């Protein structure tokens, strides 16, 4: 098992997940060339990929999908409504539609989608299950719902949004209308809000927490990590925290052993 945030932030998002012999991207918001460059830093080429999963249609999540899918003949899994709302990305030969809430197989993996409340047409998060354990992916969350929490239970690897620090956002340079959008039920989760979600789903089998979609203006890696470390300590868990960056790929979580029982 290997997980890496290739890019995370408002200017491009993409996550590599390698599990049970399958390598996939969740979102491809960088250019095709930049995605290839960041994959190379962790020893992977586009030819090594097997699929792309799409969470929603915003450009920072889909900008590189068309070039990558065509260059490497990659299947793309996308909600029907999201596909209809996409900007023109050209022809994709292997396009697989699902509806939010559906589950589907991908090689030896079981992929499940669940609805989120971001300001997109029909945004989703994902869980990926295999003999090596469960991976949960939930970013671009306007709010943490019961549905989101229920889907993220029992994860070995958890990727959560930590978009902003509430005080930094309040005192920061954004116009008031944008601040309201970010703080709304269809915007992004703060460190505190995402920490509350973590508190709900934290358990003894969690091995690593990725913090994703940090705002470069309204958050900082040290502050976010400190905030989530306090939650984990209160839960009695000593879990690795890996913070995603906009400018470079994150550290990778790598594990060789499968989860038993």
C-alpha positions in Angstrom: 0.0 0.0 0.0 1.2 3.5 -0.9 -0.6 6.8 -0.7 0.8 10.2 -1.7 -0.8 13.7 -2.1 0.8 14.7 -5.4 -0.7 18.2 -5.0 -3.2 19.7 -2.6 -4.6 23.2 -2.5 -6.7 25.7 -4.5 -4.4 25.6 -7.6 -4.5 21.8 -8.2 -5.3 18.5 -6.5 -4.3 15.0 -7.2 -3.8 11.9 -4.9 -2.0 8.7 -5.8 -3.3 5.5 -4.2 -1.5 2.2 -4.8 -3.1 -0.8 -3.2 -3.3 -4.5 -4.0 -1.5 -4.0 -7.3 -3.8 -1.2 -8.5 -2.5 2.4 -9.0 -5.1 5.1 -9.3 -5.4 8.9 -9.1 -8.2 10.6 -7.2 -8.6 13.8 -9.2 -6.1 15.2 -11.7 -6.1 19.0 -11.2 -2.5 19.5 -12.4 -1.5 19.7 -16.0 -0.6 16.3 -17.5 3.1 17.3 -17.7 3.2 18.4 -14.0 1.4 15.3 -12.9 4.0 13.2 -14.7 6.8 15.2 -13.1 5.4 14.6 -9.6 4.7 10.9 -10.2 8.4 10.6 -11.3 9.5 11.9 -7.9 8.0 8.8 -6.3 9.2 6.4 -9.0 5.9 6.1 -11.0 5.1 6.8 -14.6 1.8 7.4 -16.3 2.0 3.9 -17.8 1.9 2.5 -14.3 -1.6 4.0 -13.6 -4.8 2.0 -13.9 -7.6 4.6 -13.5 -8.7 8.1 -12.4 -11.5 8.7 -10.0 -13.2 12.2 -10.0 -14.7 13.9 -7.0 -16.3 17.0 -8.7 -16.0 19.3 -11.7 -14.0 22.2 -10.3 -10.9 23.0 -12.4 -8.4 22.4 -9.6 -9.6 18.8 -9.6 -10.1 18.0 -13.3 -7.7 20.2 -15.3 -5.4 17.3 -16.3 -7.9 14.5 -16.7 -8.3 14.7 -20.5 -4.6 14.7 -21.4 -3.7 11.9 -18.9 -6.6 9.7 -19.9 -5.8 10.0 -23.6 -2.0 9.7 -23.3 -2.2 6.6 -21.1 -5.5 5.1 -22.2 -6.8 5.4 -18.6 -10.4 4.7 -17.6 -12.1 7.6 -15.8 -14.8 7.0 -13.2 -17.1 9.9 -12.7 -20.6 10.7 -11.4 -23.1 11.3 -14.3 -24.1 14.8 -13.2 -20.4 15.8 -12.7 -19.5 14.6 -16.1 -22.3 16.7 -17.6 -21.1 19.8 -15.8 -17.4 19.4 -16.8 -15.7 22.0 -19.0 -14.8 20.4 -22.3 -12.1 17.9 -21.7 -12.2 16.1 -25.1 -12.9 12.5 -25.9 -12.2 9.9 -23.2 -12.4 6.3 -24.6 -13.1 4.5 -21.3 -15.6 6.6 -19.4 -17.4 4.9 -16.5 -20.4 6.7 -15.0 -21.7 6.1 -11.5 -24.2 7.9 -9.3 -23.2 9.4 -5.9 -23.7 6.6 -3.4 -22.8 3.8 -5.8 -20.1 1.2 -5.2 -18.2 -0.5 -8.0 -15.2 -2.8 -8.5 -11.9 -1.8 -9.8 -9.5 -4.7 -10.3 -9.3 -6.3 -6.8 -10.6 -3.2 -5.1 -14.1 -2.2 -3.9 -14.7 1.5 -4.5 -17.6 3.3 -2.7 -18.8 6.8 -3.3 -20.7 9.1 -0.9 -22.2 12.5 -1.3 -20.6 15.7 0.1 -21.9 19.2 0.4 -19.4 21.3 -1.6 -20.7 23.9 -4.0 -20.4 21.6 -7.1 -23.1 19.8 -9.0 -22.9 16.4 -7.3 -19.6 16.1 -5.4 -18.5 12.9 -3.8 -15.9 11.4 -1.5 -14.5 7.8 -1.8 -13.6 4.8 0.2 -11.3 2.2 -1.2 -11.3 -1.3 0.3 -9.1 -4.3 -0.2 -7.3 -7.1 1.7 -4.8 -4.4 2.7 -7.4 -2.3 4.5 -9.7 0.7 3.9 -8.7 4.1 2.7 -11.0 7.1 3.2 -10.9 10.2 1.0 -13.0 13.3 1.9 -12.0 16.8 0.9 -13.9 19.9 -0.3 -16.5 19.4 2.4 -18.9 22.2 3.1 -19.9 20.4 6.3 -19.4 17.1 8.0 -22.5 15.1 7.7 -23.5 11.8 9.4 -23.2 10.2 5.9 -19.6 11.3 5.6 -18.6 10.2 9.1 -20.3 6.8 8.7 -18.4 6.2 5.5 -15.0 7.1 7.0 -15.1 4.7 9.9 -12.6 1.9 10.2 -10.0 3.4 7.8 -6.4 2.4 7.9 -5.6 5.6 5.9 -7.6 8.8 6.1 -7.4 11.8 3.8 -9.3 14.8 5.3 -9.7 18.4 4.3 -8.0 21.0 6.6 -8.7 24.1 4.5 -8.4 27.0 6.9 -7.8 28.2 10.4 -10.9 30.2 11.4 -9.0 33.1 12.9 -6.6 33.4 9.9 -9.6 33.3 7.5 -11.4 36.0 9.5 -8.4 38.3 9.7 -7.1 37.5 6.2 -7.2 39.4 2.9 -10.1 37.7 1.2 -13.2 39.7 0.4 -16.1 39.2 2.8 -18.2 37.4 0.1 -15.4 34.8 -0.4 -15.0 34.3 3.3 -18.7 33.6 3.6 -18.5 31.1 0.8 -15.6 29.3 2.4 -17.3 29.1 5.8 -20.7 28.1 4.3 -22.3 24.7 4.3 -21.1 24.4 0.7 -17.5 25.7 1.2 -14.6 24.1 3.0 -13.9 22.6 6.4 -11.8 24.5 9.0 -9.2 22.7 11.1 -11.6 22.7 14.0 -14.5 21.3 12.0 -12.4 18.7 10.4 -10.9 17.8 13.8 -14.4 17.2 15.1 -15.0 14.8 12.2 -11.7 13.0 13.0 -12.8 12.7 16.6 -15.9 10.9 15.4 -14.1 8.3 13.2 -10.8 7.9 15.0 -10.1 4.3 16.0 -7.2 2.1 17.0 -6.6 0.8 13.4 -5.9 4.2 11.9 -2.3 4.4 10.9 -1.9 7.7 9.0 -3.8 10.9 8.6 -3.3 13.1 5.5 -4.3 16.7 5.8 -5.5 18.0 2.4 -6.5 21.2 0.6 -4.8 23.6 3.0 -5.3 27.2 2.0 -1.9 29.0 1.5 -3.5 32.3 2.7 -5.7 31.0 5.5 -3.8 28.1 7.1 -0.3 26.9 7.7 1.0 23.3 7.9 2.4 23.7 11.4 -0.9 25.1 12.8 -3.0 22.4 11.1 -0.7 19.6 12.3 -0.8 20.9 15.8 -4.6 21.2 15.8 -5.0 17.6 14.6 -2.3 16.2 16.9 -4.3 17.5 19.8 -7.4 15.6 18.6 -5.5 12.4 18.1 -3.9 12.7 21.6 -7.3 13.3 23.1 -8.4 10.1 21.3 -5.4 8.2 22.7 -3.9 7.5 19.3 -0.4 8.1 18.1 -0.9 8.4 14.3 1.4 9.7 11.7 0.2 13.0 10.1 1.3 14.0 6.6 0.4 17.4 5.3 -0.3 18.0 1.7 1.4 20.9 -0.2 0.5 22.8 -3.3 4.1 23.1 -4.6 5.3 19.5 -4.2 4.3 15.9 -3.6 3.9 14.9 0.0 5.7 12.2 1.9 4.4 8.8 1.0 2.7 6.5 3.4 4.0 3.0 2.6 3.0 -0.3 4.2 3.8 -3.8 3.2 1.6 -5.8 5.5 -2.1 -6.6 5.0 -4.7 -6.1 7.7 -5.9 -9.3 9.2 -9.5 -9.7 10.4 
